[in-house]
Amino acid sequence: MLLILLTIFFALTMRARAAGPCPAGAPVSGNNCYFIAANGSDSNSGTSETSPWQHAPGMPNCTSTCAGVTPTAGEGFIFRGGDTWHLSASTSDSSDSAMGGQWNWSWSGSSTNCAYPFTGSTASCIYLGVDTTWYNSSVCGSSFCRPKFSMDNPTWANSSYQDSSNPGFVTACTYDDYNLLNLYITGSYIQLDNFEFLGQCWATLAVYGDDNPLKMLSTSTDHYVTNIYYHGWTMFYYNNGTTTSDGVPIYVNPSQTDRLSYSVFDGSDSGMACDGSGTCTGGPIWYGGGGMFDHNICRKMSNCLNQGDPQYIYDNLFEYDYESPQGPDHGALWEPSPTASFGAGVPFYFYNNVIRHTNIGETLQPMIWNSSTNAAAGYIFNNTLFDIGNGGNCIMAAAVVSGTANSTLYIYNNTFGDDTCDVRTGSGGNWMQGVVHFANNHLIDYTSISGLYGGSCATGVTCADDTPTTEIFQTQSAANGQGYTQSNNYQPTTAGGATVGAGTNESSECSIFDPLDNALCSGSTDGVSDASGTGVIPVLDILQPALRSSSWDAGAYQFGGQSSQVPAAPTALVATVQ
């Protein structure tokens, strides 16, 4: 027995010593990290930044010492910034490495400190990420840039296959990524952080779920995906009038305990200019399932959350999103699946988002899912919406109605910057039955609250103005004259603005509208902006909003004290930046 115990102790001791010290900024700690760089060697120890592997476990080209490691909970796999791992191309450059094919990650962390909604420690995740002080200066320059995972096709502007008959598309791909994945995760309790995905091309009709850069097995759970930058895709034009290819998913099959945060999804360098003429592709970002979608940018896509059902959607920017010409299906910024929602009787929360400059089939289709005995509610607040091309389908109040249970939708403290966003209540089918409540909204170019819903609610729906004296109506010229403009997302700029101090105090509702952090009791964060614009190193810029206290403003914002806040590296990220 003593010999057995000593053997076990010796094995555990050797296992604990197998990895190296984790970097200070990583969410995992202790001697639990391995290091990977394009100029490394898989026969190295992998236990320091001076002795890195060239590949990670699960990559087909991982051999020798790398292949002998079995990842476990609380370990980190740290990639050098600026290096590129290639799916298809071979390379001899010291900043590049060939994966040898699809990267398959099958190992799991632990739920102990790695569980949705990831509002505290993630120390027992398996961390696939970075040390922001370790990067290839010949690529990044003097500051960190993300490690890249390339599917090896050029951006549209650099492609030799530009389609003159269908501008923005290509006639062929250098590498056809149809039915290929870049990273396939079948393990649970994973944090994936600070990677750049690019170079994907489809020369064959795309199939949702089968060809995308990032896929989670639907039976695995608790994935925390942060600081991703996805861009630079191209696609062959395909439209036979009956089969749809309206953009290919980026992140597929998230579970209801997944969270996608602080990430940029941008088609600016992907062809399909997205100039409002109906030419755009590249989505959805999140296809099927989901738990939280927060602090992200969805720009120049034909979908964003399509058949995606996160319960919390907050602090995001949706802009310049247009229909794909590859019908016959339509795009959507948020279109949940009525068969895959986050649960009967469970509310959803949509807040602190900015939606602007879009023209897409459905802007928002909030889905309220009732059980036969349990009515559900939805909460839409602190959002700013303007320049919506398909205003009749801007907010489509939908529900899965079972039995006699009714739905309740709250639309409080939003800013409608022009008369381009209607609340559509519909009738029958998957349209909601119940009550839509309005309060404290700032409505520009509307003359009455009924203008939001076409003058009358549909049969079976009651539209109730809870604060008729504190809905603020202005003409565009009057609003602009007080400093409410598109350029500042219609925020108040002076204490004399019509919204300032004009709202009804709804403090008693804050914990109901958002049990995470009482966000209704603060003004909007104004979504999130990309401080550096599109480019090599997107930096997310988030406002710290003013508390509403006792004197509430109408509209999404609370005047006084908003300041810029750039989030730190993702170590123990909290749910919001309130």
C-alpha positions in Angstrom: 0.0 0.0 0.0 2.8 2.4 0.9 4.5 1.7 -2.4 1.2 2.5 -4.3 0.8 5.7 -2.4 4.3 6.8 -3.1 3.9 5.9 -6.8 0.7 8.1 -6.9 2.4 10.9 -5.1 5.4 10.7 -7.3 3.2 10.7 -10.4 1.2 13.7 -9.2 4.3 15.6 -8.3 5.9 15.0 -11.7 2.6 16.0 -13.3 2.5 19.2 -11.4 6.1 20.0 -12.4 5.5 19.2 -16.1 4.1 22.7 -16.9 5.7 26.1 -16.3 4.7 29.2 -14.4 1.7 31.0 -15.8 2.0 34.7 -16.8 0.6 37.3 -14.4 -2.2 38.3 -16.7 -3.6 34.8 -17.3 -6.8 33.6 -15.4 -5.0 30.4 -14.5 -2.0 30.4 -12.1 0.8 28.4 -10.6 3.0 26.0 -12.6 0.2 25.2 -14.9 1.1 26.7 -18.3 2.5 25.7 -21.6 3.8 28.0 -24.3 3.4 27.9 -28.1 5.2 30.0 -30.7 5.6 29.6 -34.5 9.4 29.4 -34.1 9.2 26.8 -31.3 9.8 23.1 -31.4 7.5 20.3 -30.2 10.5 18.6 -28.7 11.0 21.6 -26.4 9.7 21.4 -22.8 7.0 23.9 -23.6 7.2 25.2 -20.1 8.5 28.7 -20.7 8.4 31.5 -23.3 12.0 30.7 -24.1 11.4 27.0 -24.7 8.0 26.9 -26.5 6.3 24.2 -28.6 5.4 25.0 -32.2 2.0 23.5 -31.9 -0.7 22.9 -29.3 -2.3 19.6 -28.3 -5.1 18.7 -30.8 -3.3 20.1 -33.8 -2.5 17.3 -36.3 1.2 18.5 -36.4 1.6 18.3 -32.6 4.4 15.7 -32.0 7.0 14.7 -29.5 6.7 16.4 -26.0 3.6 18.3 -27.2 1.8 15.1 -28.1 2.6 13.6 -24.7 0.6 16.2 -22.7 -3.0 15.6 -21.7 -4.6 19.0 -20.9 -6.5 19.2 -17.6 -8.5 21.8 -15.6 -6.6 24.9 -14.5 -4.0 24.7 -17.2 -3.1 27.5 -19.7 -1.9 27.1 -23.3 -0.3 30.5 -24.1 0.3 31.5 -27.7 2.8 34.1 -28.8 1.2 37.3 -30.1 1.6 38.1 -33.8 2.4 34.5 -34.9 0.2 32.7 -37.4 -1.0 29.1 -37.5 -2.2 28.0 -40.9 -4.9 25.5 -41.6 -4.0 24.7 -45.2 -0.8 26.4 -46.4 2.7 25.2 -45.5 5.3 27.8 -44.5 8.9 28.2 -43.5 8.6 31.7 -42.1 9.7 31.9 -38.4 6.5 33.7 -37.6 4.3 31.1 -39.2 3.4 27.5 -38.4 1.3 24.9 -40.2 -1.3 23.2 -38.0 -1.5 20.3 -40.5 -5.3 20.5 -40.6 -8.3 21.2 -38.3 -7.4 21.9 -34.7 -9.5 19.6 -32.5 -9.8 20.3 -28.8 -11.4 17.5 -26.8 -10.3 18.2 -23.2 -12.3 19.8 -20.5 -11.7 22.0 -17.5 -13.7 22.0 -14.3 -16.9 23.7 -13.2 -15.4 24.7 -9.9 -14.2 28.1 -11.0 -15.2 28.0 -14.7 -18.9 28.2 -15.1 -21.5 30.4 -16.8 -22.1 33.3 -16.5 -18.3 33.7 -15.8 -18.8 36.7 -13.5 -15.9 35.7 -11.2 -12.8 33.5 -11.3 -12.1 31.3 -14.3 -9.1 29.6 -12.7 -10.2 26.1 -13.4 -11.0 26.6 -17.0 -8.6 25.3 -19.6 -7.3 28.6 -20.9 -6.4 28.9 -24.6 -5.1 32.4 -24.8 -2.2 34.8 -24.5 0.3 36.7 -22.4 -0.1 40.3 -23.6 3.6 40.9 -22.8 4.8 38.1 -25.1 4.6 38.8 -28.8 6.6 38.8 -32.0 7.8 42.3 -32.3 8.8 41.8 -36.0 5.0 41.4 -36.7 3.4 43.5 -33.9 5.8 46.3 -33.5 6.1 47.8 -30.0 2.8 46.5 -28.6 0.9 43.2 -28.4 -1.2 41.9 -31.3 -3.2 38.8 -31.4 -2.0 35.4 -32.6 -3.7 34.5 -35.8 -5.4 31.4 -37.2 -5.6 31.6 -40.9 -7.5 29.6 -43.4 -5.0 31.0 -45.9 -7.2 32.9 -48.4 -6.5 36.5 -49.2 -8.9 39.3 -48.4 -11.2 40.3 -51.2 -9.2 43.3 -52.1 -6.1 41.2 -52.5 -7.7 38.2 -54.3 -6.8 37.3 -57.8 -10.3 35.8 -58.2 -12.5 38.9 -57.9 -15.8 38.3 -59.7 -16.4 41.1 -62.2 -20.0 39.9 -62.7 -20.8 39.9 -59.0 -18.7 42.6 -57.3 -17.6 41.7 -53.9 -17.6 38.0 -54.6 -14.9 35.7 -55.9 -14.9 33.1 -58.7 -12.7 30.7 -56.8 -10.7 30.3 -53.6 -7.0 29.6 -53.2 -8.2 27.0 -50.6 -11.9 26.0 -50.5 -12.9 26.0 -46.9 -16.3 24.3 -47.6 -16.9 21.7 -44.9 -13.7 22.7 -43.1 -13.3 24.0 -39.5 -10.4 26.0 -38.1 -11.1 25.0 -34.5 -13.5 22.4 -33.2 -14.0 22.3 -29.4 -15.7 19.2 -28.0 -14.6 19.8 -24.4 -16.4 21.9 -21.8 -15.3 24.6 -19.3 -12.9 26.3 -21.8 -11.9 30.0 -22.1 -10.8 30.9 -25.6 -9.2 34.4 -25.6 -7.5 36.9 -27.8 -7.3 35.1 -31.2 -7.7 36.5 -34.7 -9.4 34.4 -37.3 -9.1 35.3 -41.0 -8.7 34.1 -44.5 -11.8 31.9 -44.9 -13.2 31.3 -48.4 -16.2 29.3 -49.6 -16.3 28.2 -53.3 -19.2 25.8 -52.7 -22.7 26.4 -51.3 -22.2 26.9 -47.6 -23.8 24.6 -45.1 -24.6 26.0 -41.7 -22.7 24.2 -39.0 -20.4 22.3 -41.3 -17.9 25.0 -42.5 -16.9 27.8 -40.1 -13.8 28.8 -38.2 -15.1 28.1 -34.7 -17.5 25.3 -33.7 -18.5 24.0 -30.3 -20.1 20.6 -30.0 -23.7 21.2 -28.9 -23.3 18.7 -26.0 -20.3 20.4 -24.5 -21.0 23.4 -22.2 -19.6 26.5 -20.5 -17.4 28.1 -23.1 -16.2 31.6 -22.5 -15.0 33.2 -25.7 -13.4 36.6 -25.4 -11.5 39.2 -27.4 -11.8 37.5 -30.7 -11.2 39.4 -34.0 -12.8 37.8 -37.1 -12.5 39.3 -40.5 -11.1 38.8 -44.0 -13.5 36.3 -45.5 -14.5 35.8 -49.2 -17.3 33.8 -50.9 -18.3 32.5 -54.3 -21.6 33.9 -55.5 -24.4 31.4 -55.3 -28.1 32.0 -55.7 -30.4 29.6 -57.5 -33.6 31.2 -56.2 -34.5 28.4 -53.9 -31.4 27.5 -51.9 -30.0 30.0 -49.5 -26.5 30.9 -48.8 -26.9 34.2 -46.9 -23.7 34.1 -45.0 -21.8 31.3 -43.1 -21.8 31.0 -39.3 -18.6 32.0 -37.5 -19.4 30.5 -34.1 -21.7 27.4 -34.2 -23.7 25.4 -31.7 -23.0 27.4 -28.5 -24.7 25.9 -25.5 -27.1 27.8 -23.2 -24.1 28.2 -20.9 -21.8 29.9 -23.4 -20.7 33.5 -23.3 -19.2 35.5 -26.2 -17.7 38.8 -25.1 -15.4 41.7 -26.0 -15.0 40.6 -29.6 -15.0 42.3 -33.1 -16.7 40.7 -36.1 -16.0 43.0 -39.1 -16.5 42.5 -42.8 -14.8 45.8 -43.8 -12.0 43.9 -45.5 -14.1 41.0 -46.7 -15.5 42.2 -50.0 -19.2 42.6 -50.2 -18.9 46.3 -49.6 -22.0 46.4 -47.4 -22.8 49.9 -48.8 -26.6 49.5 -48.5 -27.0 48.3 -52.1 -27.9 44.7 -50.9 -24.4 43.3 -51.2 -23.2 41.9 -47.9 -22.3 38.5 -46.4 -20.4 36.9 -43.6 -22.8 35.9 -40.9 -24.3 35.0 -38.6 -21.8 35.3 -35.8 -23.7 33.0 -33.5 -25.8 30.2 -34.9 -28.0 28.1 -32.6 -28.1 28.2 -28.8 -26.3 30.7 -26.6 -26.3 32.2 -23.1 -24.7 35.7 -23.2 -23.6 38.0 -26.0 -22.0 41.2 -24.6 -19.5 43.9 -25.4 -19.2 42.9 -29.1 -19.2 44.6 -32.5 -21.2 43.2 -35.3 -20.2 45.2 -38.4 -20.8 44.7 -42.1 -22.5 41.3 -41.8 -25.7 39.9 -43.3 -26.6 38.2 -40.0 -25.5 38.5 -36.4 -27.5 36.3 -34.0 -29.5 34.0 -36.3 -31.3 31.1 -34.6 -29.2 32.2 -31.7 -30.9 32.5 -28.3 -28.7 34.2 -25.7 -30.8 35.3 -22.7 -28.6 38.4 -22.2 -27.6 40.7 -25.1 -26.0 43.9 -23.9 -23.4 46.6 -24.5 -23.0 45.7 -28.2 -22.7 47.7 -31.4 -24.6 46.6 -34.5 -23.9 48.7 -37.5 -23.7 48.7 -41.4 -25.4 45.3 -41.6 -27.3 44.6 -44.8 -29.0 41.8 -46.7 -27.0 39.3 -48.6 -27.9 39.1 -52.3 -27.7 35.4 -52.1 -31.3 34.8 -51.1 -34.0 33.7 -50.9 -33.6 33.8 -47.1 -33.3 37.0 -45.2 -30.8 38.3 -42.7 -31.4 39.4 -39.1 -29.5 41.0 -36.3 -31.3 38.9 -33.7 -33.7 36.1 -34.8 -34.1 33.4 -32.1 -35.3 30.0 -33.0 -38.8 29.2 -31.6 -37.7 25.6 -30.9 -34.4 26.4 -29.3 -35.0 29.3 -26.9 -33.3 29.6 -23.6 -36.3 28.1 -21.7 -40.0 28.3 -21.2 -41.0 31.0 -18.7 -37.4 32.5 -18.7 -37.1 36.2 -19.4 -34.7 37.8 -21.9 -32.7 41.0 -21.4 -31.6 43.3 -24.3 -30.0 46.5 -23.1 -27.2 49.1 -23.6 -27.0 48.3 -27.3 -26.5 50.7 -30.2 -28.2 49.7 -33.6 -27.6 52.1 -36.5 -27.1 52.2 -40.3 -28.7 48.8 -41.0 -31.1 47.5 -43.7 -31.8 43.9 -43.1 -34.8 41.5 -43.2 -35.4 41.6 -39.4 -33.6 43.9 -37.1 -34.8 42.4 -33.8 -37.2 39.5 -33.2 -37.3 39.2 -29.5 -38.7 35.8 -28.6 -40.7 35.3 -25.4 -41.3 31.6 -24.6 -44.1 30.7 -22.3 -45.0 27.4 -20.8 -48.6 26.3 -20.5 -48.7 27.7 -16.9 -45.8 30.1 -16.7 -45.9 33.5 -18.5 -42.6 35.0 -19.5 -41.3 38.6 -20.0 -38.8 40.4 -22.1 -36.9 43.6 -21.3 -35.6 46.0 -23.9 -34.1 49.1 -22.3 -31.2 51.7 -22.6 -30.8 51.0 -26.4 -30.3 53.5 -29.2 -31.8 52.8 -32.6 -31.6 55.0 -35.7 -31.2 54.8 -39.5 -32.9 51.5 -39.8 -33.7 50.7 -43.5 -36.4 48.1 -42.8 -38.2 50.0 -40.1 -41.4 47.8 -40.3 -39.4 44.8 -39.1 -37.3 46.7 -36.5 -38.7 45.2 -33.3 -40.9 42.2 -34.0 -42.5 41.1 -30.8 -42.6 37.3 -31.0 -43.4 34.5 -28.6 -43.8 30.8 -28.3 -47.3 30.7 -26.8 -48.4 27.6 -25.0 -51.9 27.3 -23.5 -53.4 30.5 -22.1 -50.2 32.0 -20.8 -49.5 35.5 -22.1 -46.3 37.4 -22.7 -45.1 40.8 -21.4 -42.7 43.0 -23.2 -41.2 46.1 -21.6 -39.7 48.9 -23.8 -38.3 51.4 -21.3 -35.7 54.2 -21.6 -34.7 53.7 -25.2 -33.7 56.4 -27.7 -35.3 56.2 -31.1 -33.2 58.6 -33.1 -35.5 58.9 -36.1 -38.8 57.5 -37.3 -37.3 54.3 -38.8 -38.0 51.7 -36.1 -41.4 50.3 -35.5 -42.6 47.9 -32.8 -44.5 45.3 -34.7 -46.9 43.2 -32.6 -48.4 41.1 -35.4 -51.2 38.6 -34.8 -51.4 34.8 -34.3 -48.6 32.3 -35.1 -45.4 33.2 -33.3 -46.5 36.7 -32.5 -46.8 37.6 -28.9 -50.1 37.6 -27.0 -50.2 39.9 -23.9 -49.0 43.4 -23.1 -46.3 45.7 -24.4 -45.3 48.4 -21.9 -43.6 51.7 -22.9 -42.0 54.2 -20.5 -39.4 57.0 -20.5 -38.5 56.7 -24.2 -36.9 59.5 -26.2 -38.7 59.6 -29.6 -37.3 61.8 -32.4 -39.6 62.4 -35.4 -42.5 60.6 -33.7 -45.5 62.5 -32.5 -47.1 59.9 -30.3 -46.2 56.6 -28.7 -48.7 54.9 -31.0 -46.4 55.9 -33.9 -44.0 53.2 -32.7 -46.6 50.5 -33.2 -48.5 51.7 -36.3 -51.4 53.4 -34.4 -52.9 50.2 -32.9 -51.8 47.0 -31.4 -52.7 43.6 -33.0 -55.5 41.5 -31.8 -54.6 39.8 -28.5 -52.0 42.5 -27.6 -52.4 45.5 -25.4 -50.0 48.4 -25.9 -49.7 50.4 -22.6 -47.9 53.7 -22.1 -46.9 53.5 -18.5 -45.5 57.0 -18.3 -47.4 59.1 -20.9 -46.1 62.4 -19.5 -42.5 61.4 -19.6 -42.2 60.0 -23.1 -40.2 62.8 -24.8 -41.1 63.7 -28.4 -38.9 66.0 -30.6 -38.5 66.8 -34.2 -35.1 66.1 -35.7 -34.3 69.8 -36.0 -35.2 70.5 -32.4 -33.2 67.5 -31.1 -30.2 68.4 -33.3 -30.4 72.0 -32.0 -30.1 70.7 -28.4 -27.0 68.5 -29.3 -28.8 65.2 -29.9 -27.3 64.0 -33.2 -26.4 60.9 -35.0 -22.7 61.6 -34.6 -23.0 61.2 -30.8 -25.8 58.5 -30.9 -28.3 61.1 -29.7 -26.8 61.5 -26.3 -27.7 64.6 -24.2 -24.8 67.1 -24.3 -26.2 69.9 -22.1 -28.2 70.1 -18.9 -30.9 71.9 -20.8 -31.6 68.9 -23.1 -35.3 67.8 -23.3 -34.5 64.4 -21.8 -32.5 65.6 -18.8 -34.5 65.1 -15.6 -37.6 64.4 -17.6 -38.1 60.7 -16.8 -40.2 58.8 -14.3 -38.1 57.2 -11.5 -38.3 53.4 -12.1 -35.8 52.4 -9.5 -38.0 49.7 -8.1 -37.9 47.9 -11.4 -34.1 47.8 -11.8 -33.4 44.4 -10.3 -36.3 42.9 -12.3 -35.2 44.4 -15.6 -31.6 43.1 -15.1 -30.8 40.8 -12.1 -27.1 40.9 -13.1 -26.3 44.5 -12.2 -29.4 46.7 -12.1 -28.4 48.3 -15.5 -31.7 50.2 -15.8 -30.6 52.3 -12.9 -27.7 53.6 -15.0 -27.7 55.3 -18.3 -26.6 53.4 -21.4 -22.9 52.5 -21.9 -23.6 53.6 -25.5 -22.8 50.1 -26.7 -19.2 49.7 -27.5 -17.0 51.3 -30.1 -13.8 50.2 -31.8 -11.4 52.9 -30.6 -8.8 52.2 -33.3 -11.4 51.7 -36.1 -11.0 48.6 -38.2 -7.4 47.4 -38.5 -4.9 45.0 -37.1 -5.5 45.5 -33.4 -9.1 46.5 -32.6 -9.5 48.0 -29.2 -12.9 48.2 -27.6 -13.9 51.4 -26.0 -16.7 51.3 -23.5 -18.3 54.3 -21.7 -18.8 54.2 -17.9 -22.4 55.5 -17.6 -23.8 57.9 -15.0 -26.1 56.5 -12.3 -29.7 57.6 -12.6 -30.1 58.1 -8.9 -33.4 59.8 -8.0 -33.7 62.2 -11.0 -34.1 60.1 -14.1 -33.6 61.2 -17.6 -35.8 60.0 -20.4 -34.2 58.0 -23.2 -31.2 55.6 -23.1 -28.7 58.0 -21.5 -28.3 59.7 -18.2 -26.7 63.1 -18.5 -23.5 63.9 -16.5 -20.4 61.9 -15.9 -20.0 59.5 -18.7 -16.4 58.7 -19.4 -14.4 56.4 -21.7 -13.3 53.1 -20.3 -11.1 50.6 -22.1 -11.4 47.1 -20.7 -8.2 45.4 -19.4 -7.0 42.1 -20.5 -9.6 39.4 -19.7 -8.4 38.3 -16.3 -11.5 37.4 -14.2 -13.8 39.6 -16.3 -17.0 40.7 -14.7 -20.4 40.6 -16.3 -20.6 44.3 -17.1 -18.7 47.5 -16.8 -21.3 49.3 -14.8 
